[in-house]
Amino acid sequence: MAPHTPTSPYTLTTLRGGAQGLFYKSQATPLAHIIIVVGAGYLDEPESTPGLAHLLEHVLLTQPVEQGSSLLALTEQLGGKLNARTDDLITDIHASLPAGSLAQFLTYLHQALFAPRFDEATIASESAAIDAEYQARLGTSAMRRLAGLQTLAEVTHPGAFCHHGSSHSLERPPETLKGELERFHRRCYTPSRISVGLSAPLPHVQQQALLDAFLPGDDPPTPPDTKPLSRRWRPTAHKVEIEGTASSVELLWPLADAGLAHNMDLLKASEQALNAGALTQLLDGLADDYEVTLCPSGATDTLAVTVHLPADKQRELLIRSAGITQTINRVLEVHADRAPVTVDRPSLAEWLFIQTRQQALAQRFGTAGPAQSGPGLLATPAPYALLTAPLDAKAHKEAPQKDAATPPSIISKVGDSGGTGLPEHWFACFYPARKIALPALTQKRLAAQGIGLLQHTTARGSWFCAHGAKPLANALSEIMLQAWLTPLPASKGLQAHRLLAELTPSPAMPLLWTDSAEAAGTLSPLLAALPEAPTPCAAEYPAMPSQRVTLMRTLTLPGSTTHRQVMAIAAKRHSAPFFQAIRQTHQLGYIAAVRFIDGDPASVAYIVQCPQADITQAKLLIQEEIERLWAQLLTNLASDWPRPQEEFTGLDIPETPTAVLVAHWHAHLNGTHTPFYRLAPLGPSSLSVDDWRQWLADPGHWVWWQRAG
């Protein structure tokens, strides 16, 4: 069955113990996605222990649950993946896994969440891991944003302080932390504070039965926490300036508590309308782009408008903020009786997780008083503002210059290559070693025409991808005539993520892929003719001094079907034991991960962050663990090959038309030409254990990577 865009509304119901359930019956996938959102975050922590909510999240995922295995390891054994995050007012644990494993996963999840043992050894190791994470994230744009949000809060409110957790805030014996974790867990992890989102190929009745069995029986039920949330934001709106890698302004309107509680569907519908271009006319000539986010991370009681624009135009934007407020209020009035439309996202799981987090926040504010609507949903007439400016912000853009050199050759591909479930019309293009800069507000202007647009910049180049129900050539011709090329921006994020980004193969020449020869004929010359604008990028934010180093050991082989499948299985099976050995047993650092990088060539990467003083010993431990894991895997595969196709396709099955488009586009970019989920099953003779042992023993297939930080 072809992937589809979810258009039927989800089902929202009350579950056992007063928990809230959100169900979506997926039609075209064997996967289940589930998220458990607890109505408690870092603003609920005791004042004496900032970081306690974050530590609880870590401990619940990594402490032993069943036969010495953690919830993380058990989820991977079921063929799934698991993650979690702690926010200001909510904490969530989310997973994707084969639907056939859902019942067993819920059994493990019940034990982890509702009957935790609070293992002191895990508490000690995760306290150290949280401090390592804190040190790694110092100076990042995300941490600078959180610091800005803290400045906007009342000075006596918990929101005015950092709650990440570090060696300073969690510096106490494990037995003391255990008692604090138990008290926080007992107070907050009750059914009346829980919202569950589930997408699975099961009827809603069956989904509800599974979740009712998963939730603990409260006898008598725990009453909801009716303690009102204290006002977080300062009495009058003001602005805070922070440094970053690009110029932007984030405008934040605190939402009335009752508005969040009773009008979530209205707020969602308004968010979609604003993102579909409702602010385009007001921001024309000022902004490069904008996005509207309901309940953004770190400020989940707000509606945020983030505007990307030159630094010298930030003042003008603040002057126009009154007009933005008026537009938002007008949209809220217009959409008062409209339900939100489900958007075709690249990930069905992402859609479910966002919906459930928002519903959990509505439940969190559920006792806030009578319903409000329209302009009354905004608690303040003016927004709070976070102004981000790069270190060497330029007051102007240099005009694009047409290169006099011969236009580059374009690799042009036409048609679906046998793919099913693609959008009716699509266009994608990639340019190596440059960023494709599109004219201002392109995404919003295309959205108003019913055209979706995705953009991405990698370590090796950039691409954009458009899709819609009508031919795209005319609309995109106008866009590409105004587009230009700029130097690639400096890589951002954790060092581990930057290293992984360098492994992904990509073309050395510009690449175009579209649904028709006519579109290719029209757009290919425009891609070749993109002018260069040698606008210098903003200076990199000074790196924070670090006593840690990120190590990565990679195995790289040609991207044959057998290599891709075996390496994907290796990454899947090695992930949990590698994490256990490196992070829990040897306690080298909070990053200890295994990743499969699909492509031709394909790679498996083993990544560890450790103290710089431990590099030599860490390399020995990493290499020993890799050798042990591969020896065990080959022994197992020798007696059990071929494996069922779902083991290597795993969670990579696309579930929406946009996801199908992105999967096929990535296959063109990485040189495999066949998406991983469409690889043909292999026969018994396709695996030679002796060949694999020779490849693994060849040092030419292995590379050590090492970066400070």
Residue pairs with C-beta under 8 A, 6 or more apart in sequence:
1 27
1 28
2 28
2 420
2 421
3 28
3 29
3 421
3 654
3 655
3 656
3 657
3 659
3 660
4 27
4 28
4 421
4 656
4 657
5 342
5 344
5 656
5 657
6 24
6 26
6 342
6 348
6 351
6 656
7 341
7 342
8 25
9 339
9 342
10 22
10 23
10 24
10 355
11 21
11 22
11 23
11 24
11 204
12 20
12 21
12 22
12 23
12 359
13 20
13 21
13 23
13 208
14 20
14 21
15 21
15 191
15 196
15 208
15 211
15 212
15 215
16 191
16 211
16 212
16 215
16 217
16 218
17 190
17 191
17 192
17 194
17 215
17 216
17 217
17 218
17 221
17 222
18 191
18 192
18 218
18 221
18 222
18 224
19 191
19 192
19 194
19 195
19 196
19 211
19 215
20 194
20 195
20 196
20 359
20 360
20 363
21 195
21 196
21 197
21 198
21 207
21 208
21 211
22 195
22 196
22 197
22 198
22 352
22 355
22 356
22 359
23 197
23 198
23 199
23 204
23 207
23 208
24 197
24 198
24 199
24 352
25 199
25 200
25 201
25 202
25 203
25 204
25 207
26 199
26 200
26 201
26 348
26 655
27 201
28 421
28 655
29 99
29 201
29 348
29 653
29 655
30 98
30 99
30 100
30 201
30 646
30 653
31 96
31 97
31 98
31 99
31 200
31 651
31 653
31 655
32 96
32 97
32 98
32 99
32 101
32 102
32 198
32 199
32 200
32 201
33 94
33 95
33 96
33 197
33 198
33 199
33 200
33 348
33 349
33 352
33 353
34 94
34 95
34 96
34 102
34 105
34 106
34 196
34 197
34 198
34 199
34 200
35 92
35 93
35 94
35 95
35 196
35 197
35 352
35 353
35 356
35 357
36 92
36 93
36 94
36 109
36 113
36 194
36 195
36 196
37 90
37 91
37 92
37 194
37 195
37 196
37 197
37 356
37 357
37 359
37 360
38 90
38 91
38 92
38 188
38 189
38 193
38 194
38 360
39 89
39 90
39 188
39 193
39 194
39 195
39 225
39 360
39 361
39 363
39 364
40 53
40 89
40 90
40 91
40 184
40 187
40 188
40 189
40 193
41 53
41 86
41 87
41 88
41 89
41 90
41 91
41 300
42 50
42 51
42 53
42 54
42 86
42 87
42 88
42 158
42 163
43 88
43 89
43 158
43 159
43 163
43 232
44 53
44 89
44 184
44 188
45 51
45 52
45 53
45 158
45 163
45 184
46 52
46 180
46 184
47 158
49 169
49 170
49 177
49 180
50 161
50 162
50 163
50 164
50 165
50 169
51 130
51 163
51 164
51 165
51 166
51 169
51 170
52 165
52 170
52 177
52 180
52 181
52 184
53 86
53 91
53 163
53 184
54 86
54 130
54 163
54 164
54 165
55 123
55 126
55 127
55 130
55 165
55 170
55 177
55 181
56 91
56 181
56 184
56 185
57 84
57 85
57 86
57 91
57 93
58 126
58 129
58 130
59 116
59 118
59 119
59 122
59 123
59 126
59 181
60 71
60 84
60 93
60 112
60 113
60 116
61 70
61 71
61 72
61 82
61 84
61 93
61 112
62 70
62 71
62 72
62 122
62 125
62 126
62 584
63 70
63 112
63 116
63 117
63 118
63 119
63 122
63 123
64 70
64 117
64 119
64 122
65 71
65 74
65 108
65 111
65 112
66 74
66 108
66 111
69 77
69 576
70 576
70 580
71 82
71 108
71 109
71 112
72 82
72 576
72 579
73 576
73 577
73 579
73 580
74 105
74 108
75 81
75 82
75 95
75 97
75 105
75 108
76 82
76 572
76 573
76 575
76 576
77 576
78 97
78 98
78 101
78 104
78 105
79 97
79 98
79 101
79 572
79 646
79 647
79 650
79 651
80 95
80 96
80 97
80 98
80 101
80 105
80 651
81 95
81 96
81 97
81 651
82 93
82 94
82 95
83 93
83 94
83 95
84 91
84 92
84 93
84 94
85 91
85 92
85 297
87 297
87 298
87 300
87 357
88 159
88 163
88 297
88 298
88 299
88 300
88 301
89 229
89 300
89 301
89 361
89 364
90 300
90 357
90 360
90 361
90 364
92 353
92 356
92 357
92 360
93 109
93 113
94 349
94 353
95 105
95 109
96 349
96 651
97 105
97 651
98 646
99 200
99 201
99 202
102 200
102 210
103 210
106 210
106 211
106 213
106 214
107 214
109 214
110 214
110 215
110 216
113 189
114 189
114 215
114 216
116 185
118 178
118 181
118 182
118 185
120 174
120 175
120 178
121 174
122 584
123 174
123 177
123 178
123 181
124 174
125 583
125 584
125 587
127 165
127 167
127 170
127 174
127 177
128 167
128 587
128 590
129 583
129 589
129 590
130 164
130 165
130 166
130 170
130 590
131 165
131 166
131 167
131 170
132 548
132 589
132 590
132 591
132 609
133 164
133 590
134 164
134 165
134 166
135 166
135 546
135 547
135 548
136 494
136 495
136 546
136 548
136 590
136 591
136 609
136 709
137 143
137 164
137 494
138 544
139 541
139 542
139 543
139 544
140 492
140 493
140 494
141 244
141 245
141 388
141 492
141 541
143 164
144 242
144 243
144 244
144 388
145 242
145 250
145 298
145 386
145 388
146 162
146 164
146 298
147 162
147 242
148 240
148 242
148 386
149 159
149 298
149 299
149 386
150 159
150 160
150 161
150 162
151 160
151 240
152 233
152 234
152 238
152 240
152 252
152 384
152 386
153 159
153 160
153 232
153 233
153 234
154 160
154 231
154 232
154 233
154 234
157 230
157 231
157 232
159 232
170 177
190 218
190 222
191 215
191 216
191 218
191 221
191 222
192 218
192 221
192 222
192 223
192 224
192 225
193 224
193 225
193 363
193 364
194 215
194 360
195 356
195 359
195 360
195 363
196 211
196 214
196 215
196 356
197 352
197 353
197 355
197 356
197 359
198 207
198 210
198 211
198 352
199 348
199 349
199 352
200 207
202 210
224 366
224 367
226 367
228 257
228 367
228 368
229 257
229 301
229 364
229 365
232 254
232 301
233 254
233 380
233 384
234 384
237 380
237 382
237 383
237 384
237 385
238 384
238 385
239 318
239 384
239 385
239 386
239 387
240 384
240 385
240 386
240 387
241 387
241 388
241 389
242 386
242 387
242 388
243 388
243 389
243 390
243 391
243 541
244 388
244 389
244 390
244 541
245 390
245 489
245 490
245 492
245 538
245 540
245 541
246 308
246 388
246 390
246 489
246 538
247 308
247 309
247 310
247 311
247 314
247 388
247 389
247 390
247 393
248 306
248 307
248 308
248 309
248 388
249 306
249 307
249 309
249 314
249 317
249 318
249 385
249 386
249 387
249 388
250 304
250 305
250 306
250 307
250 385
250 386
250 388
251 304
251 305
251 306
251 307
251 321
251 324
251 383
251 384
251 385
252 296
252 299
252 302
252 303
252 304
252 383
252 384
252 385
252 386
253 302
253 303
253 304
253 325
253 328
253 378
253 379
253 380
253 383
253 384
254 301
254 302
254 378
254 379
254 380
254 384
255 267
255 301
255 302
255 303
255 377
255 378
255 379
256 368
256 372
256 376
256 377
256 378
256 379
257 301
257 365
257 368
257 369
257 379
258 365
258 368
258 369
258 370
258 371
258 372
259 267
259 372
259 373
259 376
259 377
259 378
259 379
260 267
260 295
260 301
260 361
260 362
260 364
260 365
260 368
261 362
261 363
261 365
261 366
261 367
261 368
261 369
261 371
262 362
262 371
262 372
263 371
263 372
263 373
263 377
264 358
264 359
264 361
264 362
265 339
265 340
266 332
266 335
266 336
266 338
266 373
266 377
267 294
267 303
267 332
267 358
267 377
268 294
268 340
268 358
269 335
269 338
269 339
269 340
269 341
270 328
270 331
270 332
270 335
271 292
271 293
271 294
271 303
271 340
272 340
272 341
272 343
273 331
273 334
273 335
274 292
274 305
274 327
274 328
274 331
275 291
275 292
275 444
275 447
276 444
276 447
276 448
277 441
277 444
277 445
277 447
277 448
278 327
278 331
279 290
279 292
279 305
279 324
279 327
279 444
280 441
280 444
280 445
280 448
282 320
282 323
282 324
282 327
283 290
283 307
283 317
283 320
283 441
284 440
284 441
285 440
286 307
286 309
286 313
286 316
286 317
286 320
287 307
287 308
287 309
287 313
287 317
287 440
287 441
288 308
288 309
288 310
288 440
288 441
289 307
289 308
289 440
289 441
289 442
289 443
289 444
290 305
290 306
290 307
290 308
290 441
290 444
291 305
291 306
292 303
292 304
292 305
292 306
293 303
293 304
293 306
294 303
294 304
294 358
295 301
295 302
295 303
295 357
295 358
295 361
296 302
296 304
300 357
300 361
301 361
301 365
303 328
303 378
305 324
305 328
305 383
307 317
309 317
310 393
310 394
310 395
310 396
310 397
311 389
311 390
311 393
311 394
311 395
312 393
312 395
312 396
314 387
314 389
318 385
321 382
321 383
321 385
322 382
324 383
325 378
325 381
325 382
325 383
328 378
329 374
329 375
329 378
332 373
332 374
332 375
332 377
332 378
333 374
333 375
336 373
336 374
342 351
343 351
344 452
344 656
344 657
344 658
345 351
345 656
345 658
345 659
346 454
346 656
346 658
346 659
346 662
347 655
347 656
347 659
348 655
348 656
348 659
349 655
390 538
390 539
391 538
391 539
391 541
392 536
392 538
392 539
393 538
394 535
394 536
394 538
397 533
397 535
398 533
398 534
398 535
399 533
400 484
400 485
400 531
400 532
400 533
401 531
401 532
401 533
401 534
402 529
402 531
402 532
403 531
403 532
407 525
407 528
407 529
408 509
408 510
408 528
409 509
409 510
409 528
410 509
410 510
410 511
410 512
410 524
410 527
410 528
411 507
411 509
411 510
411 511
411 512
412 511
412 512
412 513
412 520
412 524
413 511
413 512
413 513
413 514
413 668
414 513
414 514
414 515
414 516
414 517
414 520
415 515
416 422
416 515
416 664
417 664
417 673
417 674
418 678
419 660
419 664
419 675
419 678
420 660
421 654
421 657
421 660
422 515
422 657
422 660
422 661
422 664
423 452
423 467
423 468
423 469
423 657
423 658
423 660
423 661
424 468
424 469
424 470
424 515
425 467
425 468
425 469
425 470
425 471
425 472
425 515
425 516
425 519
426 465
426 466
426 467
426 472
426 513
426 514
426 515
426 661
427 465
427 466
427 467
427 472
427 473
427 476
427 512
427 513
427 514
427 515
427 519
427 523
428 463
428 464
428 465
428 466
428 512
428 513
428 514
428 661
428 665
428 668
429 436
429 463
429 464
429 510
429 511
429 512
429 513
429 523
429 527
430 461
430 462
430 463
430 506
430 507
430 510
430 511
430 512
430 669
431 461
431 462
431 463
431 485
431 510
431 527
431 530
432 460
432 461
432 506
432 507
432 508
432 509
432 510
433 460
433 461
433 488
434 461
434 462
434 485
434 486
434 487
434 488
434 532
435 457
435 461
435 462
435 485
435 486
435 487
435 488
435 489
436 455
436 462
436 463
436 464
436 483
436 485
436 530
437 483
437 484
437 485
437 486
437 533
438 455
438 464
438 479
438 482
438 483
439 479
439 482
439 483
442 453
442 479
443 453
443 455
446 452
446 453
446 466
446 475
446 479
447 453
449 468
449 475
450 468
450 469
450 470
451 466
451 467
451 468
451 472
451 475
452 466
452 467
452 468
452 658
453 464
453 465
453 466
454 464
454 465
454 466
454 658
454 662
455 462
455 463
455 464
455 465
456 462
456 463
456 464
457 488
457 489
458 501
458 504
458 506
459 488
459 491
459 498
459 501
459 502
459 504
460 502
460 504
460 506
461 488
461 506
462 488
463 665
463 669
465 661
465 662
465 665
466 472
466 475
466 476
467 657
467 658
467 661
471 516
471 518
471 519
472 514
472 519
473 518
473 519
473 522
473 523
476 519
476 523
477 522
477 523
477 526
480 523
480 526
480 527
480 530
481 526
483 530
484 530
484 531
484 532
484 533
485 530
485 531
485 532
485 533
486 532
486 533
486 534
486 535
486 537
487 534
487 535
487 536
487 537
488 537
489 537
490 537
490 540
491 498
491 501
492 498
494 550
494 591
495 550
495 609
495 707
495 708
495 709
496 550
496 552
496 591
496 593
496 607
496 609
498 707
499 550
499 552
499 605
499 607
499 705
499 707
500 552
500 595
500 597
500 605
500 607
503 554
503 556
503 597
503 603
503 605
504 597
504 599
504 670
505 559
505 599
505 600
505 601
505 669
505 670
505 671
506 669
506 670
507 669
507 671
510 527
510 528
511 668
511 669
512 520
512 523
512 524
512 527
513 664
513 665
513 668
514 520
514 523
543 708
543 709
544 709
546 612
546 708
546 709
547 611
547 612
547 613
548 589
548 609
548 610
548 611
548 612
548 708
548 709
549 609
549 610
549 611
549 612
549 615
549 706
549 707
549 708
549 709
550 591
550 607
550 608
550 609
550 705
550 706
550 707
550 708
550 709
551 607
551 608
551 609
551 610
551 615
551 618
551 619
551 622
551 704
551 705
551 706
552 605
552 606
552 607
552 608
552 704
552 705
552 706
553 605
553 606
553 619
553 622
553 623
553 626
553 702
553 703
553 704
553 705
554 603
554 604
554 605
554 606
554 702
554 703
554 705
555 567
555 603
555 604
555 696
555 701
555 702
556 601
556 602
556 603
556 701
556 703
557 563
557 567
557 601
557 602
557 603
557 695
557 701
558 600
558 601
558 602
559 598
559 599
559 600
559 601
559 602
559 670
559 671
559 672
561 679
561 680
561 682
561 686
562 682
562 686
562 687
563 602
564 598
564 602
564 648
564 672
564 676
564 679
565 643
565 648
565 679
565 682
566 637
566 687
566 692
567 596
567 602
567 603
567 604
568 596
568 598
568 648
568 650
568 676
569 633
569 637
569 643
569 647
569 648
570 594
570 596
570 604
570 629
570 630
570 633
571 594
571 595
571 596
571 604
572 596
572 647
572 648
572 650
573 629
573 633
574 594
574 604
574 606
574 626
574 629
574 633
575 593
575 594
577 625
577 629
578 592
578 593
578 594
578 606
578 625
578 626
578 629
579 592
579 593
579 594
581 592
581 621
581 625
582 588
582 589
582 592
582 608
582 621
582 622
582 625
583 589
583 590
583 592
586 621
588 608
588 609
588 610
588 611
588 614
588 618
588 621
589 608
589 609
589 610
589 611
590 609
591 607
591 608
591 609
592 607
592 608
592 609
593 606
593 607
594 604
594 605
594 606
594 607
595 604
595 605
595 607
596 602
596 603
596 604
596 605
597 603
597 604
597 605
598 666
598 670
598 672
598 676
599 670
599 671
599 672
600 670
600 671
600 672
606 622
606 625
606 626
608 618
608 622
610 618
612 708
615 706
619 704
627 696
630 696
634 689
634 692
634 693
637 643
637 687
637 689
638 687
638 689
641 684
641 686
641 687
642 681
642 682
642 683
642 684
642 686
642 687
645 679
645 681
648 676
648 679
649 676
649 677
649 679
652 663
652 675
652 676
652 677
653 677
654 660
654 662
654 663
654 675
654 677
663 675
663 676
663 677
664 675
666 675
667 673
667 674
667 675
667 676
695 701
